[in-house]
Amino acid sequence: MVSSVFFLLYIFFLSLLFLIIPSSNAETLNDFLFKSKLPASISMSISIAALEADRIRNLASQVNGVVLFLPDNSAWKTNRVAYESLMREKEGNIRNDSILAVSAEVPLEAAQSVESLQNYAKNNGGVIDSAYGTSYFIKGSGSSGSNELCLAEWIKNEYVEGDCASIVGSAIKLEDAVIYQVNKLLWTEALEEEIMGLSEGDRDL
């Protein structure tokens, strides 16, 4: 009887230990960017992000995690010239801007679902903000329907809806990041000029 009680107490304290100690199997963003088998649908965006891994890690450490809205391959194939120019850029400053533009400054606990992102936006002037300075609306009905990420432009003291992309599939949840997949390149005019200027430079070489 006594030995059974001690055994149960041992199991109880062992369970507490597993709850207290973080799992070593949790995948970080850096692990995700460089693993051999990547989600095929966003492999092009991941290739760009991997080139800026150090900067993304720095951003994640500053804001306690990072939320990425990565365009899928079908989106990049509509502007393959821009993709190839970003991949070839030596200094990486414009490539970094393209990553910052899809990096939302949202606490990870508020980014676990479309619904939680919408709730966060309600308390942030109706939008979420990117590290690049872009603002976005999160539209839709959460997990029960179609959802969209839309550019929010500040015009005459209010946010006006711009171009939109569909949020595809479920969030990829990592230890220090949450990744959403979108089906369109959402660029402000300023960022598009940066990227297309880079493409023009490639053609001049």
C-alpha positions as CSV (number, residue, x, y, z in Angstrom):
1,M,0.0,0.0,0.0
2,V,2.8,2.4,1.0
3,S,4.8,1.6,-2.1
4,S,1.8,2.3,-4.3
5,V,1.3,5.7,-2.7
6,F,5.0,6.6,-3.3
7,F,4.8,5.4,-6.9
8,L,1.7,7.6,-7.5
9,L,3.5,10.6,-5.9
10,Y,6.5,9.9,-8.2
11,I,4.3,9.9,-11.3
12,F,2.6,13.1,-10.1
13,F,5.9,15.0,-9.6
14,L,7.3,13.7,-12.9
15,S,4.3,15.0,-14.7
16,L,4.8,18.4,-13.1
17,L,8.4,18.4,-14.2
18,F,7.4,17.9,-17.8
19,L,4.9,20.8,-17.5
20,I,7.6,23.1,-16.1
21,I,10.5,22.2,-18.5
22,P,9.9,23.5,-22.1
23,S,9.9,20.8,-24.7
24,S,13.1,20.5,-26.6
25,N,11.2,19.4,-29.7
26,A,9.5,22.8,-30.2
27,E,10.4,24.0,-33.7
28,T,11.8,27.5,-34.0
29,L,11.5,29.8,-37.1
30,N,15.2,29.3,-37.8
31,D,14.7,25.5,-37.7
32,F,11.7,25.8,-40.0
33,L,13.5,28.1,-42.6
34,F,16.4,25.6,-43.0
35,K,14.8,22.2,-42.7
36,S,15.1,19.9,-45.7
37,K,11.4,19.3,-46.2
38,L,9.5,22.6,-46.6
39,P,5.8,23.3,-47.3
40,A,5.8,23.2,-51.1
41,S,3.2,25.9,-51.5
42,I,5.3,28.6,-49.9
43,S,8.8,27.4,-50.8
44,M,9.6,30.6,-52.8
45,S,8.8,32.9,-49.9
46,I,10.7,30.7,-47.5
47,S,13.7,30.9,-49.9
48,I,13.6,34.7,-49.6
49,A,13.1,34.6,-45.8
50,A,16.0,32.2,-45.3
51,L,18.4,34.8,-46.9
52,E,17.3,37.3,-44.3
53,A,17.2,34.8,-41.4
54,D,19.6,36.8,-39.2
55,R,17.5,40.0,-39.6
56,I,14.3,38.0,-38.9
57,R,15.8,36.5,-35.8
58,N,16.8,40.0,-34.6
59,L,13.2,41.2,-35.2
60,A,11.7,38.3,-33.4
61,S,13.9,38.9,-30.4
62,Q,12.9,42.6,-30.3
63,V,9.2,42.0,-30.4
64,N,9.1,38.6,-28.6
65,G,8.2,36.6,-31.7
66,V,7.2,37.4,-35.2
67,V,4.0,36.9,-37.3
68,L,4.6,36.4,-41.1
69,F,2.1,36.6,-43.9
70,L,4.0,34.8,-46.7
71,P,2.8,34.9,-50.3
72,D,2.4,31.4,-51.9
73,N,4.2,30.3,-55.0
74,S,1.3,31.1,-57.2
75,A,1.6,34.7,-56.1
76,W,5.3,34.9,-56.8
77,K,4.8,33.3,-60.3
78,T,2.8,36.4,-61.3
79,N,6.0,38.4,-60.9
80,R,8.8,36.0,-61.3
81,V,11.2,38.8,-62.3
82,A,10.8,40.5,-58.9
83,Y,11.3,37.2,-57.1
84,E,14.5,36.5,-59.0
85,S,15.8,40.0,-58.4
86,L,15.1,39.8,-54.7
87,M,16.9,36.4,-54.5
88,R,20.0,37.9,-56.3
89,E,20.2,41.2,-54.4
90,K,23.7,41.3,-52.9
91,E,23.1,43.8,-50.0
92,G,19.6,42.5,-49.2
93,N,18.2,45.8,-48.1
94,I,15.2,45.7,-50.4
95,R,14.8,42.0,-49.8
96,N,14.7,42.8,-46.1
97,D,12.0,45.5,-46.7
98,S,9.9,42.9,-48.5
99,I,10.1,40.6,-45.4
100,L,9.5,43.4,-42.9
101,A,6.3,44.3,-45.0
102,V,4.8,40.9,-44.2
103,S,6.1,40.8,-40.6
104,A,3.2,41.8,-38.3
105,E,4.0,43.4,-35.0
106,V,1.5,41.3,-33.1
107,P,2.2,39.4,-29.8
108,L,2.3,35.7,-30.6
109,E,-0.5,34.9,-28.2
110,A,-2.7,37.2,-30.2
111,A,-1.8,35.6,-33.6
112,Q,-2.8,32.0,-33.0
113,S,-5.9,32.3,-35.2
114,V,-7.6,34.7,-37.6
115,E,-10.2,35.4,-34.8
116,S,-7.5,36.3,-32.3
117,L,-5.8,38.6,-34.9
118,Q,-9.2,40.3,-35.5
119,N,-9.6,40.8,-31.8
120,Y,-6.2,42.3,-31.5
121,A,-6.9,44.7,-34.4
122,K,-10.1,45.9,-32.7
123,N,-7.9,47.3,-29.9
124,N,-5.3,48.7,-32.3
125,G,-7.3,51.1,-34.4
126,G,-8.9,48.3,-36.4
127,V,-5.6,47.3,-38.1
128,I,-2.4,45.3,-37.5
129,D,0.9,46.9,-38.3
130,S,4.0,45.5,-40.0
131,A,7.6,46.1,-39.1
132,Y,7.9,48.0,-42.5
133,G,5.2,50.5,-41.4
134,T,2.4,49.0,-43.5
135,S,-1.0,48.5,-41.9
136,Y,-3.5,45.7,-42.7
137,F,-7.1,44.9,-42.1
138,I,-7.9,41.3,-41.2
139,K,-11.3,40.5,-42.8
140,G,-13.6,37.4,-42.7
141,S,-15.4,35.1,-40.4
142,G,-12.5,33.3,-38.9
143,S,-12.2,29.5,-39.1
144,S,-15.8,29.2,-40.5
145,G,-15.3,31.0,-43.8
146,S,-12.9,32.8,-46.1
147,N,-10.5,35.3,-44.6
148,E,-8.5,38.1,-46.2
149,L,-5.5,40.3,-45.4
150,C,-6.0,43.8,-46.9
151,L,-3.8,46.8,-47.2
152,A,-5.0,49.7,-45.0
153,E,-3.9,53.1,-46.3
154,W,-4.1,56.1,-44.0
155,I,-6.0,58.7,-46.0
156,K,-7.6,61.9,-44.6
157,N,-7.4,60.7,-41.0
158,E,-8.8,57.3,-41.5
159,Y,-7.8,53.8,-42.8
160,V,-9.0,53.0,-46.3
161,E,-9.1,49.5,-47.6
162,G,-6.7,48.7,-50.5
163,D,-5.8,45.5,-52.3
164,C,-6.6,42.2,-50.6
165,A,-5.2,38.7,-50.5
166,S,-6.9,35.5,-49.3
167,I,-5.5,33.8,-46.2
168,V,-5.0,30.2,-47.3
169,G,-5.1,27.2,-44.9
170,S,-4.2,27.1,-41.3
171,A,-1.5,28.9,-39.4
172,I,1.9,27.3,-39.0
173,K,2.7,27.7,-35.3
174,L,6.3,27.7,-34.2
175,E,8.0,28.4,-30.9
176,D,8.9,32.0,-31.8
177,A,6.7,32.7,-34.9
178,V,3.3,32.2,-36.5
179,I,3.1,31.9,-40.3
180,Y,0.1,32.5,-42.5
181,Q,-0.1,31.9,-46.2
182,V,-1.6,34.4,-48.6
183,N,-2.4,34.1,-52.3
184,K,-1.2,37.5,-53.5
185,L,1.7,39.9,-53.4
186,L,0.5,42.9,-51.3
187,W,2.9,45.8,-51.9
188,T,2.5,49.5,-51.1
189,E,3.4,51.8,-54.0
190,A,6.6,52.7,-52.2
191,L,7.7,49.0,-51.7
192,E,6.7,48.1,-55.3
193,E,8.8,50.9,-56.6
194,E,11.8,49.6,-54.5
195,I,11.4,46.1,-55.8
196,M,10.7,47.0,-59.4
197,G,13.6,49.4,-59.4
198,L,15.8,46.5,-58.3
199,S,14.4,44.5,-61.3
200,E,15.2,47.4,-63.7
201,G,18.7,47.4,-62.3
202,D,19.0,43.7,-63.1
203,R,18.0,44.3,-66.7
204,D,20.6,47.1,-67.0
205,L,23.5,44.8,-66.1
